[in-house]
Every structure is written in C-alpha cells, then in structure tokens.
C-alpha cells in the first residue's frame, strides 16, 4: 500500500515477504497490491497495477488487487493471475460510498458469471470509499463477496457501534443478493 509505481510496489512486497520469512512465517505470499496514481485522489494507477500484478504473480505471490471500477481492467487483472480484484467504491477515505454501482455490477458479472466467462467462486471485494452501513449493504447487494474498509469505522464518533452496523449491513446485503430481488418494473403489479 502507498506505492506510486510498480517497481516500488514489487520491492515492498518482496521486502515484506523476506521480513516475514525471517520471523519464521514461511510462505508469506499474500499481498494487497496498491499502485496509486496520485496523492490527491489515491486512485489506482491501472497500468502500474497490472504490471506489478503480473510480476508478483510470476514471483509466486497471491495478489489481491486494489483497482479502479473499470470492468475491462478488472478482467485484465484477473487474467494476469490476481487472486481477487478489489475495485474502489470511491476514493480512499472519502466516505462517498459506491460512486458507480453499475460498474461494480458489470465487474461482478464479468468476473463471476459463467455465462460471461466468469467463475462463481472468484472473490470480488469492494475496497475504499465506504462511509456508512448502507454503502456496505449496496456493495453486497451488487454481488460483492466482501467489503474492505477502515476510515468509515476508524473515524466514526463511536467506532465500536459503527463496526457492528457495518457487520450487520454486510449480512443484510448478502442475504438480499442471495435471495434474489424482485424485477424492477415501470408500472404497478399486484402481488
């Protein structure tokens, strides 16, 4: 995290693995990859992320990729060997929630729907921008397998209560998605 080019991200991942191995944690191959594009938005650099992902996968890492909400980049990261694609809901720490729900839904379909070449077991985690439990619910209702968040809890007035709300929202959204929502219709339909 916090790297602004592929070379730095690769170096930091390798240093982390070496350090963990020296501490007796052999096989420390998991890495969350963040190659950021700039210090203002903290949005991912898609080219640097893809380059670093390819090299780290070739080096034996299990790569969890923080990415933009670009469906094409999501499929390229998956195809490069990323163990999970983690599109941003909105910029890190912004609390703006899911800025583009349609993009998250398209990514979900491309990565997980067999009819679109996806794998139902491929993990999709929405990462960044979550500020409220309703943001978590929406991510889960869109078919995400999880939500990675920090600021929404860490900066809440009551972090413990907010964490509980986020957990409950995650469960509610997952149940809503798994249950299959009713079709949206323009006109009324008596039940």
C-alpha positions in Angstrom: 0.0 0.0 0.0 1.1 3.6 -0.5 3.3 2.9 -3.5 3.2 5.2 -6.6 4.8 3.0 -9.2 5.1 -0.7 -10.0 8.8 -1.0 -9.1 8.1 0.3 -5.5 5.1 -2.0 -5.0 7.1 -5.0 -6.2 10.1 -4.1 -3.9 7.8 -3.5 -0.9 6.0 -6.9 -1.4 9.3 -8.7 -1.7 10.8 -7.0 1.4 7.6 -7.8 3.4 7.8 -11.4 2.4 11.5 -11.6 3.3 10.9 -10.0 6.7 8.1 -12.4 7.5 10.1 -15.4 6.5 13.0 -14.2 8.8 10.4 -14.0 11.6 9.5 -17.6 11.0 6.4 -17.1 8.9 7.5 -19.1 5.9 5.2 -19.0 2.9 4.0 -15.4 3.5 2.9 -14.9 -0.1 -0.3 -12.9 0.2 -0.1 -9.2 -0.8 -2.6 -6.5 -1.2 -1.4 -4.6 -4.2 -1.9 -0.8 -4.3 -0.1 1.2 -7.0 -1.6 4.6 -6.6 -1.8 7.2 -9.4 -1.5 10.4 -7.4 -1.6 11.7 -3.8 -4.8 13.7 -4.3 -7.3 11.0 -5.3 -5.3 7.9 -4.2 -7.0 6.1 -7.1 -5.1 3.3 -8.6 -2.7 3.6 -11.5 -4.1 0.9 -13.8 -1.0 0.4 -15.9 1.3 0.2 -12.9 -1.1 -2.1 -11.1 -1.3 -4.5 -14.0 2.5 -4.5 -14.4 3.1 -5.1 -10.7 0.4 -7.8 -10.6 2.0 -9.8 -13.5 5.4 -9.7 -11.9 4.3 -10.6 -8.4 2.2 -13.5 -9.6 5.2 -14.7 -11.6 7.2 -14.5 -8.4 4.7 -16.7 -6.5 2.6 -14.1 -4.7 -1.1 -14.4 -4.1 -2.1 -10.9 -5.3 -5.2 -9.1 -4.1 -5.5 -6.1 -6.4 -6.9 -2.7 -5.4 -8.2 -1.3 -8.7 -10.5 1.3 -10.2 -14.1 0.4 -11.0 -13.1 -0.2 -14.7 -14.6 -3.5 -15.8 -12.0 -4.0 -18.6 -9.1 -3.5 -16.1 -10.8 -5.9 -13.7 -10.8 -8.7 -16.2 -7.2 -7.9 -17.2 -6.1 -8.2 -13.6 -8.0 -11.5 -13.2 -6.4 -12.8 -16.4 -3.0 -11.7 -15.1 -3.4 -14.0 -12.1 -4.8 -11.7 -9.4 -6.4 -13.9 -6.7 -9.0 -11.2 -6.1 -9.9 -7.9 -7.8 -10.9 -5.2 -5.3 -12.5 -2.2 -7.1 -12.8 1.1 -5.3 -16.3 2.2 -4.4 -15.0 5.7 -4.4 -11.6 7.3 -3.4 -9.9 6.0 -0.3 -11.2 7.6 2.9 -13.8 9.8 1.0 -16.9 8.2 2.6 -18.7 8.7 -0.6 -19.9 5.1 -0.9 -20.4 3.3 -4.2 -20.0 6.1 -6.8 -20.7 3.9 -9.8 -23.0 0.9 -8.8 -23.4 -0.1 -12.5 -19.6 -0.5 -12.9 -19.4 -2.7 -9.8 -22.3 -4.8 -11.1 -20.7 -5.2 -14.5 -17.4 -6.2 -12.9 -19.3 -8.7 -10.8 -20.9 -10.2 -13.9 -17.6 -10.3 -15.9 -15.6 -11.9 -13.0 -18.3 -14.3 -11.5 -21.0 -15.1 -14.1 -20.2 -18.3 -16.1 -22.4 -17.0 -19.0 -19.9 -14.1 -19.3 -16.7 -16.2 -18.9 -16.6 -15.7 -15.1 -16.0 -18.0 -12.2 -18.7 -18.0 -9.5 -16.0 -18.7 -6.9 -13.8 -15.8 -7.9 -13.7 -13.3 -4.9 -14.8 -9.7 -5.6 -14.2 -7.3 -2.7 -15.2 -3.6 -2.8 -12.3 -1.7 -1.4 -12.4 2.0 -0.4 -14.8 4.9 0.0 -17.3 3.3 2.3 -18.7 5.6 4.9 -21.9 4.1 6.2 -23.6 0.7 6.6 -25.9 1.5 3.7 -22.7 1.7 1.5 -21.8 -1.8 2.6 -25.3 -3.1 2.0 -25.3 -1.7 -1.5 -21.9 -3.3 -2.3 -23.2 -6.7 -1.1 -26.5 -6.3 -2.9 -24.5 -5.8 -6.1 -22.9 -9.2 -5.6 -19.6 -8.4 -3.9 -18.2 -11.1 -1.6 -17.0 -8.6 0.9 -16.1 -5.0 1.6 -12.7 -3.8 2.8 -13.0 -0.6 4.8 -11.2 1.3 7.6 -11.9 5.0 7.6 -15.7 4.6 8.0 -15.1 2.8 11.3 -11.9 4.4 12.5 -13.2 8.0 12.1 -16.7 7.4 13.3 -17.8 9.1 16.6 -18.4 5.6 18.0 -16.2 3.2 16.1 -17.4 0.1 18.0 -21.1 0.8 17.2 -20.2 1.7 13.6 -18.2 -1.6 13.2 -21.3 -3.5 14.4 -23.5 -1.6 12.0 -21.1 -2.4 9.1 -21.1 -6.1 10.0 -24.9 -6.2 10.1 -25.2 -4.3 6.9 -22.8 -6.8 5.2 -25.0 -9.7 6.4 -28.2 -7.9 5.2 -26.8 -7.0 1.8 -25.5 -10.6 1.3 -28.9 -12.0 2.2 -30.6 -9.6 -0.1 -28.4 -10.6 -3.0 -28.6 -14.3 -2.4 -32.4 -14.1 -2.0 -32.9 -12.6 -5.5 -34.6 -9.3 -5.6 -37.8 -8.7 -7.5 -37.6 -7.4 -11.0 -37.9 -3.6 -11.3 -40.9 -2.5 -13.3 -42.2 0.7 -14.6 -45.8 0.0 -13.6 -47.5 -1.5 -10.6 -48.1 -5.2 -10.4 -50.5 -6.7 -7.8 -49.0 -9.5 -5.7 
